[in-house]
């Protein structure tokens, strides 16, 4: 007997909302129906564990059947099945819950971008109406003998009637819509497309997903030779999914070759990963993950279109390709996947809810990745150096962008080329262990290149006294150092800082006396550079070079340049460091300036000293014409004497 049941007035509106607003692509329906079939088998297996007499063990499977003539795709299982009441309750969710109250909750949740309210309703089945002209569901409950059929076109009503089914389980028959100018529904009748979709979305469903695959084979004669232009059809019952994810195997079972091939196939890379990591966590939150560090920088890593994130699975079911919530920005270069039974999913399984569980997993993954990098640094320094050359700036960005909050997590990952180690990398720990007796600071110098840094005038003192200096040739370096402030309670100091000198009382007294003796010259030079530098001082840090520029308050010339290159920053809002022109009192150029005829000449040519210092620091001169003109004047005066 066929029973016709009417949907409530709001049902169609609710169905349209789910199909058109929640699901983003039509192929999702296959994943949803397969996932429901897997859930039904899970329920049967659970019952068979506690009552094997009533629910005997079965060889479970999910089958997909394509019928091109009738334009149907069927998904069947031998799981728990449904009774008549369960068909109405489960598949009639819209009929049962299609009240105005439920519709209002859905709309409110959608408007607030909070779909948690609808995550509790198992309505993934209705995604099939995106492609279906009508749907039949034939089901027999393992608890009863009778079978029933549910039929609906998703419009005004649905029917329930008696049916015949030999075994428990459910078969869903989707009659596809006809093609339109904009939509091709025939693609779901192509076995190759279905095989690809299963591989993409349901490859790790734990039960075999089977489909009869038909292909052409060439006929052969009695001697086994192929007959030209004669073929016959051959059908093969093929399992489409691999079932056991590589990340769910025991670590001892996974060989490096296997995981490398998985990475290359999964993430379309031609090289094996530089570093891989298998994570398995059990406790308050359970999850498994595979993390990879590519052996080369992804080609689009620095483009605006680059999407960070890990591939997301729930119970082995593909949910999302780039789940950005799972990795922080500074680790955006990592690739991988996460699989957990604990994720809260919305109605479509496509969007992940923001939840404490999500944050816990993300935080834990971040710490696990950092621990792996520290382990690599300790046990395989050559590999770590390759990693650092590729991605070291990201680690420093993590320190800077967190305003030092990630200092304790990341500082041990930092390595630097240094003056005393022939430009080889060392850690901050090694630097501190090798500090000279009485040395109070960890010294660093910055510039565009290592070669330029080594030529800095200020470097002469440190070379002479064999004091090691960190060589910072990346723009983010100084900003990261500024946020670190210290390492193991030892502060960082730039050799270009006016506070970097550690003078004895005797040295300080000598410098003070020289300053007093040359006060008039220093005042004249200060006047000549008014608005350009804040002070002109004598220095004890210079040996061979005549001048250098120091800065105050931690803002170096390099940092000033980087900050002023920010887009949208006009000239009136340029950031300026507090500069000091330092002179070498033992250099012949200093003596030459003392011999200039009068105060006005000393003021006039002061800019030559500043421009020379800029050149020695590796920076460009703004007014080249003035520089050349004044230099030529001095040449002519010298030649005419």
Helices and strands as residue ranges (DSSP letters): E 3-6, H 11-17, I 18-22, H 28-50, E 61-67, E 72-77, H 84-86, I 87-91, H 93-97, H 100-111, H 116-119, G 124-130, E 132-140, E 147-152, E 157-163, E 169-176, G 185-189, H 191-201, E 208-220, E 226-239, G 246-248, G 251-253, H 256-266, E 275-281, E 287-293, E 310-314, E 317-323, G 324-326, G 329-331, E 334-339, H 356-379, H 381-401, H 407-410, G 411-413, E 415-418, G 419-421, E 425-427, H 428-433, E 442-446, H 450-454, H 459-464, E 470-472, H 475-484, E 486-487, E 490-494, H 505-517, H 519-528, E 535-539, E 547-552, H 557-564, G 571-573, E 578-584, H 588-594, H 599-604, H 606-617, H 624-640
